[in-house]
Amino acid sequence: MITYNDIYEASRKERYSEELQKLSKRFVLNFSEYLKDKKEFTSKEDDPFSDVVLKTKKQLENAITLFKELMLRRRKKILALVLIAAETGISKQDFDNMLDFEKDLFENLIKCMG
């Protein structure tokens, strides 16, 4: 299970590094579970305007924004790697830090550029 802080830290590290950052292989699945849990919590509470519910909803909105930003930054880095590979003919694949769907994206883009 991941926390809001984990999502924030992953986004922060990705923002301030040129290389793809290491994420757990289950990061996207864990994020999905996090969203589900937070949404269930806010829908079960009796008072939809309680401080706890409002804070949780805000945290949920922020987590979604951070996740979208994280994925966008990662896609940009993958595109940069594809462009470098197309220019140099050297496939500098940073596969260790790519998630499975990112590896597929990289491979498909390399094929398109070839």
N, C-alpha and C positions, 0 to 999 in steps of 0.2 A: 504494500500500500504506500502511495506517495502522499506527500503533504503539499500544501500551498508553498511552503518554503522550498521544497524540492523543485517545484516547477519554476519558482522565482530564480533559484540558483542556477538551474540549467539554462534558463533564458539569459541570465546575466553573463555566465561563462561564455555562451555562444556569441553574445554581442561583443565581448571584449577580446576575442581571440580570432586570429585569421584562420586557424585550422578547425576542422570539424571536431566538436567535443564528444567525448565518450558518453553515451547514454545507455542505460540498461536495455537489453533486447526487448523487455516488456514495458518500456516507457509509455508507449502509446496506449497499450492495453490498461496499464495502471492509471493513466490519465483518464481514460474512459470510465474506469471504476470510481475514481475520485469524483468525476462529474455526476455520476449516477447517485453516489452516496449523498453528495451535497444537495442535489435536487430532491431526493427523497426526504432528507431532513427538513428542508424548507417547506415542502408540501404537507408534512405530517404535523407541523407545529400548529397549535390552536390559534395563536395570535400572530397573523402574518406581518404585523408591524412591530413585533418585539425587537429589542436591540440585537438579540442573538440572531434572529432570522434576517434582519436587515444587514447585519455584518456578514453573515454567511452568504447572502445573495451578492453583496458587493465583492466579496472574496471570490465567488464563483465567476462573476463577470471579469474580474482582473485575471483570474487563472486562465480563462478562455483567451483573453487578449494576449497574455504572455505566451501561451501555447502556439497561437497563430503566428506571433512574432518569431518564436523559436523555429517553427517549421519553415517560415519564409526565409530566414537567415540561412538555414541549412540547405534549402534548395538553391539559393544564390551561390553558396560555396560549392555545391555539387556542379552547378553550371560552369563555374570558373574552372573547376578541375577538368570538365569535359572540354572546354575551350583550350586549355593548356595541352591536353592530350591530342586534340585535333591539330594544333599548331606545330607541336614538336614531334608528333608521332610516338611520343612516350606516354604511356598510360600511367600517370602517377596516381594510382588508385589508393585512396586512404580507406580501404575496405574495413579495417578494424573498427573504425569509429562510425561506420554507416550502419543504419538499421536495414533490415532485409529489403523493405520496399524502396529504400534509397539506393541500394545496390542495383536493384532492377532498373530503376530510373537511370542511373549512371550508365549501365550496360546498353540500354535502349537508345540513349542519347548518343553514345559513342557510335553505335551502328548507324544512326541517322547521319552523323557527321562524316562517316567513312566514305 
